[in-house]
Amino acid sequence: MAREKTSRLAGIVIAVAFVAAACGSATPTATPTATPTASPTAAVPTSSASPTASPSPSPTPTPTPTPAPTPIEGIPDFNHVYVIIMENKEYGSIVGSKAAPYENSLVARYGLATQFYAETHPSEPNYIALTSGSLNGTNSDGYYNLKVPNVFDQIEVAGRTWHVYAQGYPGNCYTKSVAVGGVDGPGAAGEYARKHNPAISYSSIESNKTRCANITHLAGFNPAAADFEMIIPNMINDMHSSSTAAGDAFLKVFVPEIINSPAFADSVLFITWDEGDTDRGGGGHIATIVVSPGMPPASRYTGSANHYSLLRTIEDAWGMPYLGQAADTKPLAFPY
């Protein structure tokens, strides 16, 4: 990796300057007031047909590779970081499941965090944890307008770029709870849900048309468009309202757009889930698959980890200051 990381002292100075600019207050971590939406307001459908999941692929035997040696410490200065967030599946529903042959092929070829836990239930607070280092007062899948520092702001302060590809997102700083539309990129048609798109819940983005223009639909996906790219599948393709097999079929088509791209050189892809269906660790034991071009097959990170750990990994890679509880975790240390 070519670039040297920014020193932690410089990160602290950036953090102070950012908090002053972003929050306009000496107490940026105060819990924001959440205003839950009384009932979701759907966008005007472009099709009256109900979304259906893609046909389930034929099961294949689960790979049983020999794990790679213990991961090394140190996080590279990645050219690009990609994060795909799936929904509502416990670790055992993915790892070793015959319904997830493609995901298990990635587990065999690349890396897996084996002790990764979500923070809480339901979905939305976990997205906020991943992108701000704290639950920040969120405790439901409600409507939030959070005036807190977040990773999108951090990335801009560090001189880098970000983009969110939200499948089915109508554009134009859309802030309603859901939108129903036609097919948007790979996979089946399905609902866009605001609760799964963390960027729009931060007031510094929602209220700024230039910045929220960085949130677009999935059909325009470009793996070279930004340094940090978050992918939010619709509620069929992310497994929320469908099966493990439906989500696996989506990933089988979509992920090669990233890993076969020249932009993926010296980069990393994280595929994680928002929560499981148990209370283990707070929000369930979930899979987190880590894909990087030079990673030895069957690499494993066996330390305890959560969404704060994933945030910490991105911050360490790019020399950014730690947000909230990311400071109290360890990064996902793999031989990237």
Secondary structure, DSSP 8 states (H G I E B T S, - for coil): --S----HHHHHHHHHHHHHHHH-SS-TTS-------SS------S--S-------------------S---S-----S-EEEEEE-S--GGGTTT-TT-HHHHHHHHHSEEEEEEE--SSSHHHHHHHHHHSS-TT--SS----B-S--HHHHHHHTT--EEEEETT---TT--SSEEE-S--SSS---EEEGGG-GGGGBHHHHT-HHHHTTEE-GGG--TTS-SEEEEE--TTTTSTTS-HHHHHHHHHHHHHHHHTSGGGTT-EEEEEES--SS-GGGT-EEEEEEE-TT--TTEEE-S-EEHHHHHHHHHHHTT----GGGGGS-------
